[in-house]
Amino acid sequence: MVRENDFIAVFHSIHRVMKAEKILKGAGVPIQLIPAPRQISSDCGLALRYTPDDAERVQDLLIEQGLPPAEIYQFLGGKFTSKVIFP
């Protein structure tokens, strides 16, 4: 379940999302692997959900590891708003 203000990170492949989950959980970041919401396009069908409190840490760790998400969305006012698009 996605709650108001939650962030959703989507990746281009199942391999990348699973690797990101492993990195983040290994660092003790409370993330959750979820089915990608229908409103969000995701090549692999899965996404990572995390809170605004963890957003900076999640993004920093993934960029450090050379594994930036394809896109990051935030759930605001009942809809997903695109926040960041990585190359």
C-alpha positions as CSV (number, residue, x, y, z in Angstrom):
1,M,0.0,0.0,0.0
2,V,1.3,3.4,-0.9
3,R,0.6,6.2,1.6
4,E,0.4,9.9,1.2
5,N,3.9,11.4,0.6
6,D,5.6,8.0,0.0
7,F,8.2,7.8,-2.7
8,I,8.3,5.1,-5.4
9,A,11.5,4.3,-7.3
10,V,11.1,2.4,-10.6
11,F,13.9,0.7,-12.5
12,H,14.4,-0.6,-16.0
13,S,14.8,-4.2,-15.1
14,I,13.9,-6.8,-12.4
15,H,17.6,-7.3,-11.9
16,R,18.2,-3.7,-11.0
17,V,15.3,-3.4,-8.6
18,M,16.3,-6.6,-6.8
19,K,19.9,-5.3,-6.6
20,A,18.7,-2.0,-5.2
21,E,16.5,-3.7,-2.6
22,K,19.6,-5.8,-1.5
23,I,21.8,-2.7,-1.2
24,L,19.2,-0.6,0.7
25,K,18.1,-3.4,3.1
26,G,21.8,-4.2,3.7
27,A,22.3,-0.6,4.7
28,G,19.3,-0.8,7.1
29,V,17.0,1.5,5.1
30,P,13.4,0.6,5.6
31,I,12.1,0.1,2.0
32,Q,9.5,-2.2,0.6
33,L,9.4,-4.0,-2.7
34,I,6.0,-3.6,-4.2
35,P,4.2,-4.2,-7.5
36,A,4.6,-1.0,-9.6
37,P,1.3,1.0,-9.4
38,R,-0.7,1.0,-12.6
39,Q,-0.4,4.7,-12.9
40,I,3.4,4.4,-13.2
41,S,5.1,2.9,-16.1
42,S,7.7,0.3,-15.0
43,D,9.5,-2.1,-17.3
44,C,9.9,-4.7,-14.7
45,G,6.6,-4.5,-12.8
46,L,8.2,-3.9,-9.4
47,A,9.1,-0.8,-7.5
48,L,10.6,0.3,-4.2
49,R,8.5,2.2,-1.7
50,Y,10.0,4.4,1.0
51,T,9.1,7.4,3.2
52,P,10.2,11.0,2.7
53,D,12.4,10.6,5.8
54,D,14.5,8.1,4.0
55,A,14.4,9.7,0.5
56,E,17.8,11.4,0.6
57,R,19.6,8.3,2.0
58,V,18.0,6.0,-0.6
59,Q,18.9,8.3,-3.5
60,D,22.5,8.8,-2.2
61,L,23.1,5.1,-1.6
62,L,21.8,4.1,-5.0
63,I,23.8,6.8,-6.9
64,E,26.9,5.8,-4.9
65,Q,26.5,2.2,-6.0
66,G,25.9,3.2,-9.7
67,L,22.3,2.1,-9.5
68,P,20.1,5.1,-9.9
69,P,16.4,4.5,-10.5
70,A,14.9,5.2,-13.9
71,E,12.4,7.5,-12.2
72,I,11.2,8.5,-8.7
73,Y,7.6,9.5,-8.0
74,Q,5.9,10.8,-4.9
75,F,2.3,10.1,-4.0
76,L,0.7,13.4,-3.3
77,G,-3.0,14.2,-3.2
78,G,-4.0,10.8,-4.4
79,K,-1.8,10.8,-7.5
80,F,1.8,10.1,-8.4
81,T,4.0,13.1,-9.2
82,S,7.3,12.5,-11.1
83,K,10.1,13.9,-9.0
84,V,13.4,12.9,-10.6
85,I,14.3,11.2,-13.8
86,F,17.8,9.7,-14.0
87,P,19.8,9.2,-17.2
